[in-house]
Amino acid sequence: MTDVNNALTSDKDITLNYWTWRTDIEQPLIDSFQKAYPHIKVNVTSTGAAADHYTKFQNVIKAGKDIPDVVQLEYDYLPQFAVTGALLNFSDPTIEKDMGSLYNTAAWQSSHVAEGLYGTPFDQGPEIMFVRHDVLDKYNIKVPTTWDEFEQAGIALHKADPNKYMSFIDTTDVRYMMQIVRDSGAIPWKVNGVENVQLDMTSDKVKQAVNFIQKLIDEDVLEPVANKSDEYNRGFAEGRWGVQFDGCWKGTSFSKQQPQLAGGKLEPYLTPSWGDGSGQHLVGEIGGSMIAVTSATAKEKQAAAIAFANYLCSNKDSVKTIEDAGSVFLAAKSFQDDPTQADVVDKYFGMKANKVYFEAASLLSKGWSVLPFNSQYATKYKDIIVPAMKKGGDLNAAFAQWQTSLETYAKDQGFKVSIGS
């Protein structure tokens, strides 16, 4: 930690190259950092959409040149880059103690793979149920608090208007379906260290959750749709779905893209609790990101790179800038422990949105891990699961096929794989 602190007071000029898809909110923080520490220049590359960002980063890693010193990554993408050696492990007892104390515990842990620390947590994405009051109120349908209520509300909505569904299930991004599994408390895999993977995607508990998803599709409660597609855009404009599940960060997107729903027509709620609600209420996570340092960073620049990442995520000026903009749900404790934040009335929603987000973050399920071959997992979701995601489909059979495919791939990549609990 001493080297990191010294890098900020050094008289040696350093240039860092930083890749991000969020220059819209991060540029003021970067400007502030450079003003405070003029000897550290930061060249920023805006990589476009998140999907393009990962493709570009993977390409330079593969080519072994033009690799940035610092890069923004969603937590879901951390393991695959960490285990392949693309990122710098800067875990150190003093960094773990001093820097770790600045962040939400779960977010800090999400910046680790095994015992390695690869970045500082920027934001979190606890899953939220965004409710379309303009849709549900029209049919006198109450906001569901359990998945059983969600099912019955969806059946009633579709019966009242066959063109409407309670929600959609994304056919392009695996995280949306798997958060339903996560809400149930099922654990479809475990990752131990950097090479041991235990796949358990056909356990009784996973089967129960997957059967429920299939049932919701069969009952016209959930509609399989590609998020962000033309079909999705038309459907949202038409009010085809009563609710939308997404990370809490989606609230900012709605405020910019759907101004006509301001003032109470759209409102964030906790996701339903599993079954009839008698068990523990568990919440999943969609998105959330960290600022990582790459292993290609020259040794003489590493401490400055770590200091820059930590500044973006936890410096009081950075936190204040993000707070004022209301852009993201920060992982910094100075934000989450500020009691006034829960009482801030969101101008778009017309209610205390942060209060819902704070509660959702407190309910994040434990024991969920990210596979170290996330890209393959996501690709095979589209190849194997999505074709079965239809009325009359057999998602559990598809899950078994998915597991076999991932087992074969993982073993070919040198991972040690076991099946079952």
C-alpha positions, 0 to 999 in steps of 0.5 A: 500500500505504501508504493500505491500511496507514494505513486500519487506523490511521486515527481515521476511522469507516468502515462496510463492507458485506460479502457472503459465503456462509461466515459459518460460518467467517468470522464469527470472523475478522470479529469479530477484525478489528473488535476489532483495528480498532474504527473499521471496522465490518463489516456482514455479509450471509449470502447463503445457498448459493453459487448464490443468492449470485451471483444476488443479487450480479448483481441488485444490480449490474444495479440499481445500488444496494445493492451491497456494498463487499466480496464473496466470489467463486469464481475462476470468477466473477471474470472476468465481474464484472471485465470488466463493471466491477463490481469495483475494480482495485486493482493497484499495484506495492507492493500486488503486491509486498508483498501478493502475497508473502503468498499462493500464486502460483497463487491470487494470479494467479487473483485477477487478470484481465489486468493487473488485481487485484480481490481477495485469495485466500482459499482454493484447491480443488485437485481430489481423488478421495475414495475409498469404501473401504467400496465398493471394498474389498468387491469387491477393487478397488484405488484407481486411480492413472491414468485407464486404471486408473480405467476398468478398475476401473469396468468391474469394479465395475459387472460385480460389481454393476450398480447401482454405478459408479466415479463420477458426472459432474455434470449441474448444474455444468460444472466437474466434467466440464471437470476431466477435460479439464483433467487431460488437458492440453487447453486448450479456450480462451485469454483474452488481456486483457479482450476477446480470446477464442480458442475451441479446443473441437474441437481433437484434444486436446479431442476425445480427452478428450471421447471418453474421457468418452463412453466411460466413460459408455457403459461404465457407469463414469461415471453422469450425475447431478445433484450435491446432488440427491435422487438424489445423496443416495440414491446416496451413502447407498447406496454407488452410487459408488466415488469422488467427485471434488471440490475439497479443501474437500469433505472438511469437508462430508463430515465434517459430513454423512457421520459414518458414513464416518469412520475410514478408510471414506472417504479423499482421494487424488490424482486419476488421472494421464492415460492410462497415467500416462506423462505429466505428472500434472496436477490441476484445480481445483474452487472456491476463492475470493477476497475482492473489492472492488466498484467501487461502494465509496466512494473514502474506504472503498476502502483500508479495504475492501482492508485488510479483505480482506487481513486475512481472508485472510492475518492470522496470527490469521485463519490460525490460526483456520482452521487450528484449525477445519480448514475450508478449504485456505487460499491464505496462504503462512503456511499452505501453507509451514508444514511442520507442516500436512502432518503434521496427522492429520485426525480424520475421515479418520484420515490426513494429508489436508493432505499430499494437498491440498498435493501436489494444489495443487503439480500444478495444471495451468498455462495454464487460464483462466476465460471472461469470460462464465462464466454463459453458458458454464455455462448452455449446458453444461446446455442443450447438453452435458447432453442429450448426456451419455448412453449412445450420446451424441455429446459431441464433436458437442455440444462443437462446438455449444457452441463455436458458441453461445459464439462467437455470444454472445461476439461479441454482447457485444463480445468479439473471438473467434477459433477454433482454436489 
